[in-house]
Amino acid sequence: MTTQEPIEQRIDRLQTGGIIDLHFDLLMDLYEKRQRKSVLETEFLPELEVGNVGVVGVAIYIENRYLPDSGLRVALDQIARLYAETQACSRFAISKSYHDIQKAREDRKIALVITMEGVEALGTDLNLLRAFYELGVRSIGLTHARSNAAGHGGIFASSGSSQKGLTEFGRDLVRECEALGVIVDLAHINAAGFNEVLSMTTKPPIVSHTNVRRYYDIERNISDEQIKMIGERRGVIGINSVLVGPKKEESTLDRYVDHIEYVTNLIGINGVGVGFDFFEFIYSQWPESAKRELAEKLTTPQFIPDLRNHAHARNLTRKLIERGFNDQQIEKILRGNWLRIFEEWL
């Protein structure tokens, strides 16, 4: 006679190895709160611990108001704040290699991998990539929704993105990233740029945070053809919690798992991970004028009620169990697939 393991106990076991979230806009928040101390420890550590998060991709992002003149300075300041904050809290470790990540996990620390969302901070100076690499940047998405010196973003509409591919600077950047060991992230880029990056690279590609167009048909999200292209190259797609559907009533945890299932059905369980892109903690601080501007320029983010921050990660694990994923599949979604990418790239 076998006794069935209680679901909460199973969640505990599955999360023991730590969840990996490859996209979190932490650095822009640390920068805005730069006059305060211990922001990482007081505002973020409790939620990360409750959710048993083990590795986080923390993104450099430069808001429009700092461009074009202050992009480099703000990016460097964001990294400086991260170093200061992690030095003040022993629970975190900035990780620059697969070995670093494994060491942090063994030491029961939360590994922070610095990423870049849009290369505005580089201007058109390829030498700056090396400088950011030395500071710890290990993954770069060339664009956000806007165009820049490297390429063009996919817009938050079903059509209308630029038909142009990468610029010469963008192509040089991709080549240099792969030479250095900086993961090239295809999140946000337009279709022409997506195809061009894949044609130029040899290592497994990633999309750190996106959703499938089947459920939210905007060019910022990823098409069936693009999903298959990532799968053919043994890449990984991180599912985003903010763009699971265009309407509030569609933005549910079940729909989030629908995205995971959809990718799994197309390319297999080895091709899907987590890129939560939790954003409500920033959005809630904005004045109404900034929220209106976001809605007009991009979209209104729809937050999933029971997946709003890292403390809710257990809810995802529970839902994956309820939807019939087995232990091995869940472990790959929560961390295993991203760990493979880190091992191959870093």
ABEGO torsion letter per residue (X at the ends): XBBBBBAAAAAAAAAAAEBBBABBBAAAAAAAAAABBGAAAAAAAAAAAAAGBABBBBBBBBBAAAOAAAAAAAAAAAAAAAAAAAAABAABBBBABAAAAAAAAAAGBBBBBBBBBEAAAAEABAAAAAAAAAAGBABBBABBABBBAAEBBBBBBABGBBABBBBAAAAAAAAAAAAAGBBBBABGBBAAAAAAAAAABABBBBBABBBBAAABBBAABBBAAAAAAAAAAGBBBBBBAAAABABAAABBAAAAAAAAAAAAAAAEAAABBBBAGBAAAAAAABBAAAAAAAAAABBBBBBBAABABAAAAAAAAAAAAAAGBBAAAAAAAAAAAAAAAAAAAX
